Amino acid sequence: MFIRKAISRRGFLFQGALAAGALATRRTWAAPPPSRTVTMAIIGAGGRGRQMLPVFLNQPGVRFLAVCDAVRERREWAKQQIDAFNGNADCAVYDDYRELLARPDIDAVYIATGDRWHARLSIAAMRAGKDVYCEKPISLSIAEGEAVMRAAELYQRIYQGGVQRRNVGNFKTAMKLAQSGRLGRVHTVHAGMATMGRSAVNHYLPEQPLPPRGDLFWDMWVGPAPMRAYNSAYVMKSAWHAEYDFHGDLSEWGSHTIDLCQLALGRELTAPTKYVPIGPEEVHAFYPDGVKMVLRRKFKDTCGIRLEGDEGWVETDDSGSVYVSDPLFLEGHTIVHEDWCRPVAHPAEFIACIRSRLQASAPADSLHMTHVACHAATVAFHLNRAMDFDLKSFTFPGHADATKLLVRSDRAPWKLEG
């Protein structure tokens, strides 16, 4: 099986951790840890940022100094939250991330912008010497994922992707069962998709008058995506989720569920090599040895996964419930569930890793190939075409039109670097 050579040095050996029940050998960065107080900033204070900012604020020994958002209302909301928590009025506000990253007194950033910005902001922050917790997906293209991975290695920064279910008890239990051999040889895994095809095309909402720069930095908000006319629904009603230019489609949920399936199989450094759409709500993906991954709707709850082996199966989702073919599989397991909306373990691990300089459990190299699978599956699904995928060249051999769709916009001046 092909394993991407560029990422063979794992930041976190998850397979060994699942088997041993403890952290495996992890890379240690040479950079010295910050002082006892970890200083942070948030970039992107919309939907997910509003959910997670209180979690980060309440981490022991963490102090937020600044917020950046292209939307005035959102940065003012975040400043109010931070100032109220800190008991002062010192939180700085920015609508240009470059000014924030130029500050030497900030140790780390939490990135919760729209998908189109995740890779470039992560790279810029690591280049500026900041550690990064970035919401998923980590990339909208294979090139973006590779650039994030290279930047983390080059600048020796702690990078934690926002795939918090890696640290949630019911999902860890399901993966441990697969890794332990209790299920026998795992031959089929299922990755839940709450939506499929949501952003297969652009809809281009009607143009509205553009607010002044002080209220909305539109060029910054659009970022590396192709420029388009302003409509408030993109910004204030999250209509960007339905636009191809702004959204990753299957990577929205696959960044969680494909990731968990790959970890359960011990294959986070590779990806399936054949993708076969099955109707409007399903894609089958195959590894070279025949192991099948089913991307599908209709789980009991969001982020469902199902792992099937010769001797049994396990299924779980965001409800926290763990379903098994044999109740004996769960004997001896204590399952600690966390609300996906405001998880604590994953951010807490990030803060601990900033201090220890041990790489976190969701580093860029471990996440990149999951996103390769997401991007390849999305293209096959959008074209409704069964195709082989070459992991050495990251192409669909014999399908030049499909390979072109793996590339995303790189609008100046927000060019991809790293």
Secondary structure, 3 states (H helix, E strand, C coil): CCCCHHHCCCCECHHHHHHHCCCCCECECCCCCCCCCEEEEEECCCHHHHHHHHHHHCCCCEEEEEEECCEHHHHHHHHHHHHHHHCCCCCEEECCHHHHHCCCCCCEEEECCCHHHHHHHHHHHHHCCCEEEEECCCCCCHHHHHHHHHHHHHHCCCEEEECHHHHCHHHHHHHHHHHHCCCCCEEEEEEECCCCCCCCCCCCCCCCCCCCCCCECHHHHHCCCCCCCCCHHHHHCCHHHHCCCCCCCCHHHHHHHHHHHHHHHCCCCCCCCEEEECHHHEEEEECCCCCEEEEECCCCCCCCEEEEECCEEEEECCCCCEEECCHHHHCCCCCCCCCCCCCCHHHHHHHHHHHHCECCCCCHHHHHHHHHHHHHHHHHHHHCCCEECECCCCECCCCHHHHHCCCCCCCCCCCCCC
